[in-house]
Amino acid sequence: MKYDVLQIVGAVLTVAGAQGAIRLLLDHEHFGVLGWPGTGFAGTLVCYLVATAVGVVLAGWAHDRAKALGRRK
């Protein structure tokens, strides 16, 4: 069950990070959810890309662990 939750969290991070990065690349003035640190364009873009990478790794890891336990095909 915990791997299912971790896989969902990873998918949400992946989608939110990628959507934020694409939106920021198209509109440099709209920082979105990660605009609060005040790091500017480059810092905010890096934050979105890190969130995307963490989400991909987390979802992949959770899927592999669930597969090893026989919960996935």
Disulfide bonds with the S-S distance in Angstrom:
none
